Amino acid sequence: MNGAAAFIAGFGLMENSPAVIIGAMLIAMLFGPIVGIAMALAEADLRLLRQTLAAEVVGAACVVGVGCFIAFQRDTSRSAVRSSTGVPPTCLTY
């Protein structure tokens, strides 16, 4: 589900569509581990903390990996630069 959310957010960024980016945030499954981390800290449960931290790290790495994949597949030769700073377009300017 996180991979799908990353794909949707990547395409939303490429199309400059805030609604699509917000929709991607709604389907991302990273909120559960965050709540688990909070509960583990509140109850001092180290086993739960380890499990939820691992789930959060793996999920975030998956999202970053899919985002990088989308960014490197993008054809930047036909892209419009979205800023007037004079900075040449790179993967980081999108």
C-alpha atoms as an extended CHARMM CRD file, in Angstrom:
* protein
*
        94  EXT
         1         1  MET       CA              0.0000000000        0.0000000000        0.0000000000  PROA      1               0.0000000000
         2         2  ASN       CA              2.9070000000        2.3480000000        0.7180000000  PROA      2               0.0000000000
         3         3  GLY       CA              4.3100000000        1.6570000000       -2.7360000000  PROA      3               0.0000000000
         4         4  ALA       CA              0.9910000000        2.6200000000       -4.3140000000  PROA      4               0.0000000000
         5         5  ALA       CA              0.8870000000        5.7730000000       -2.1860000000  PROA      5               0.0000000000
         6         6  ALA       CA              4.4100000000        6.6780000000       -3.3250000000  PROA      6               0.0000000000
         7         7  PHE       CA              3.4700000000        6.1580000000       -6.9900000000  PROA      7               0.0000000000
         8         8  ILE       CA              0.3720000000        8.3190000000       -6.6100000000  PROA      8               0.0000000000
         9         9  ALA       CA              2.3010000000       11.0500000000       -4.7600000000  PROA      9               0.0000000000
        10        10  GLY       CA              5.0590000000       10.9780000000       -7.3910000000  PROA      10              0.0000000000
        11        11  PHE       CA              2.6100000000       11.4500000000      -10.2200000000  PROA      11              0.0000000000
        12        12  GLY       CA              0.8280000000       14.1390000000       -8.2310000000  PROA      12              0.0000000000
        13        13  LEU       CA              4.1280000000       15.9990000000       -7.8740000000  PROA      13              0.0000000000
        14        14  MET       CA              4.8610000000       15.6470000000      -11.5760000000  PROA      14              0.0000000000
        15        15  GLU       CA              1.4220000000       17.0170000000      -12.4700000000  PROA      15              0.0000000000
        16        16  ASN       CA              1.5860000000       19.7150000000       -9.7630000000  PROA      16              0.0000000000
        17        17  SER       CA             -1.6940000000       18.5070000000       -8.2310000000  PROA      17              0.0000000000
        18        18  PRO       CA             -2.1110000000       19.0650000000       -4.4760000000  PROA      18              0.0000000000
        19        19  ALA       CA             -5.3270000000       17.0080000000       -4.4210000000  PROA      19              0.0000000000
        20        20  VAL       CA             -3.5330000000       13.9150000000       -5.7210000000  PROA      20              0.0000000000
        21        21  ILE       CA             -0.6900000000       14.3530000000       -3.2110000000  PROA      21              0.0000000000
        22        22  ILE       CA             -3.1790000000       14.6290000000       -0.3290000000  PROA      22              0.0000000000
        23        23  GLY       CA             -4.9690000000       11.5290000000       -1.6090000000  PROA      23              0.0000000000
        24        24  ALA       CA             -1.6700000000        9.6490000000       -1.5610000000  PROA      24              0.0000000000
        25        25  MET       CA             -1.1150000000       10.6800000000        2.0480000000  PROA      25              0.0000000000
        26        26  LEU       CA             -4.5380000000        9.3130000000        2.9470000000  PROA      26              0.0000000000
        27        27  ILE       CA             -3.7910000000        5.8180000000        1.6370000000  PROA      27              0.0000000000
        28        28  ALA       CA             -0.2690000000        5.5900000000        3.0820000000  PROA      28              0.0000000000
        29        29  MET       CA             -0.0040000000        2.9470000000        5.7770000000  PROA      29              0.0000000000
        30        30  LEU       CA              2.6560000000        4.6590000000        7.9220000000  PROA      30              0.0000000000
        31        31  PHE       CA              0.2820000000        5.9650000000       10.5820000000  PROA      31              0.0000000000
        32        32  GLY       CA             -0.1920000000        2.5970000000       12.3090000000  PROA      32              0.0000000000
        33        33  PRO       CA              3.4750000000        2.1700000000       13.2490000000  PROA      33              0.0000000000
        34        34  ILE       CA              3.6150000000        5.7670000000       14.4710000000  PROA      34              0.0000000000
        35        35  VAL       CA              0.7150000000        5.0920000000       16.8370000000  PROA      35              0.0000000000
        36        36  GLY       CA              2.4290000000        1.8500000000       17.8890000000  PROA      36              0.0000000000
        37        37  ILE       CA              5.6220000000        3.7490000000       18.7150000000  PROA      37              0.0000000000
        38        38  ALA       CA              3.6410000000        6.1990000000       20.8500000000  PROA      38              0.0000000000
        39        39  MET       CA              1.8790000000        3.3670000000       22.6850000000  PROA      39              0.0000000000
        40        40  ALA       CA              5.1400000000        1.4720000000       23.2180000000  PROA      40              0.0000000000
        41        41  LEU       CA              6.7630000000        4.5670000000       24.6960000000  PROA      41              0.0000000000
        42        42  ALA       CA              3.7420000000        5.2700000000       26.9140000000  PROA      42              0.0000000000
        43        43  GLU       CA              3.6510000000        1.7000000000       28.2310000000  PROA      43              0.0000000000
        44        44  ALA       CA              7.4460000000        1.1740000000       28.2630000000  PROA      44              0.0000000000
        45        45  ASP       CA              7.0570000000       -1.9410000000       26.0730000000  PROA      45              0.0000000000
        46        46  LEU       CA             10.4400000000       -2.4790000000       24.4080000000  PROA      46              0.0000000000
        47        47  ARG       CA              9.2720000000       -5.4390000000       22.3090000000  PROA      47              0.0000000000
        48        48  LEU       CA              6.4480000000       -3.3940000000       20.7640000000  PROA      48              0.0000000000
        49        49  LEU       CA              8.8140000000       -0.4630000000       20.2690000000  PROA      49              0.0000000000
        50        50  ARG       CA             11.2800000000       -2.6250000000       18.3210000000  PROA      50              0.0000000000
        51        51  GLN       CA              8.5170000000       -4.0580000000       16.1270000000  PROA      51              0.0000000000
        52        52  THR       CA              6.9120000000       -0.7280000000       15.3320000000  PROA      52              0.0000000000
        53        53  LEU       CA             10.2290000000        1.0230000000       14.6960000000  PROA      53              0.0000000000
        54        54  ALA       CA             11.1810000000       -1.7490000000       12.2640000000  PROA      54              0.0000000000
        55        55  ALA       CA              7.8120000000       -1.4500000000       10.5000000000  PROA      55              0.0000000000
        56        56  GLU       CA              8.1760000000        2.3210000000       10.2280000000  PROA      56              0.0000000000
        57        57  VAL       CA             11.7350000000        2.1460000000        8.8680000000  PROA      57              0.0000000000
        58        58  VAL       CA             10.8510000000       -0.5300000000        6.2960000000  PROA      58              0.0000000000
        59        59  GLY       CA              7.7400000000        1.3740000000        5.1980000000  PROA      59              0.0000000000
        60        60  ALA       CA              9.5840000000        4.6760000000        4.8810000000  PROA      60              0.0000000000
        61        61  ALA       CA             12.4210000000        3.0150000000        2.9510000000  PROA      61              0.0000000000
        62        62  CYS       CA              9.8850000000        1.4800000000        0.5780000000  PROA      62              0.0000000000
        63        63  VAL       CA              8.2830000000        4.8570000000       -0.0690000000  PROA      63              0.0000000000
        64        64  VAL       CA             11.6400000000        6.5770000000       -0.6350000000  PROA      64              0.0000000000
        65        65  GLY       CA             12.7400000000        3.7770000000       -2.9650000000  PROA      65              0.0000000000
        66        66  VAL       CA              9.5970000000        3.9770000000       -5.0730000000  PROA      66              0.0000000000
        67        67  GLY       CA              9.8580000000        7.7620000000       -5.1600000000  PROA      67              0.0000000000
        68        68  CYS       CA             13.4460000000        7.5890000000       -6.3970000000  PROA      68              0.0000000000
        69        69  PHE       CA             12.4350000000        5.0300000000       -9.0140000000  PROA      69              0.0000000000
        70        70  ILE       CA              9.7130000000        7.3490000000      -10.3160000000  PROA      70              0.0000000000
        71        71  ALA       CA             12.0350000000       10.3570000000      -10.2810000000  PROA      71              0.0000000000
        72        72  PHE       CA             14.7290000000        8.5930000000      -12.2940000000  PROA      72              0.0000000000
        73        73  GLN       CA             12.2000000000        7.2910000000      -14.8370000000  PROA      73              0.0000000000
        74        74  ARG       CA             10.9360000000       10.7690000000      -15.5550000000  PROA      74              0.0000000000
        75        75  ASP       CA             11.8300000000       12.3590000000      -18.8750000000  PROA      75              0.0000000000
        76        76  THR       CA             13.1660000000       15.7710000000      -17.8470000000  PROA      76              0.0000000000
        77        77  SER       CA             13.7890000000       16.9580000000      -21.4080000000  PROA      77              0.0000000000
        78        78  ARG       CA             10.1210000000       17.9560000000      -21.8460000000  PROA      78              0.0000000000
        79        79  SER       CA              9.5280000000       19.1980000000      -18.3100000000  PROA      79              0.0000000000
        80        80  ALA       CA              8.9060000000       22.7950000000      -17.4180000000  PROA      80              0.0000000000
        81        81  VAL       CA             10.9300000000       24.2810000000      -14.5980000000  PROA      81              0.0000000000
        82        82  ARG       CA              8.5490000000       25.3140000000      -11.8190000000  PROA      82              0.0000000000
        83        83  SER       CA             10.6850000000       28.0690000000      -10.3790000000  PROA      83              0.0000000000
        84        84  SER       CA             12.2040000000       31.2330000000      -11.6870000000  PROA      84              0.0000000000
        85        85  THR       CA             15.4460000000       30.9410000000       -9.7370000000  PROA      85              0.0000000000
        86        86  GLY       CA             17.5520000000       30.0940000000      -12.7630000000  PROA      86              0.0000000000
        87        87  VAL       CA             18.5370000000       26.7420000000      -11.2620000000  PROA      87              0.0000000000
        88        88  PRO       CA             18.7910000000       24.0630000000      -13.9590000000  PROA      88              0.0000000000
        89        89  PRO       CA             16.2210000000       21.2890000000      -13.6260000000  PROA      89              0.0000000000
        90        90  THR       CA             17.4060000000       18.2200000000      -11.7210000000  PROA      90              0.0000000000
        91        91  CYS       CA             15.7440000000       15.4080000000       -9.8350000000  PROA      91              0.0000000000
        92        92  LEU       CA             15.7410000000       17.5810000000       -6.6950000000  PROA      92              0.0000000000
        93        93  THR       CA             13.8970000000       20.5230000000       -8.2800000000  PROA      93              0.0000000000
        94        94  TYR       CA             10.7170000000       18.5500000000       -8.9070000000  PROA      94              0.0000000000
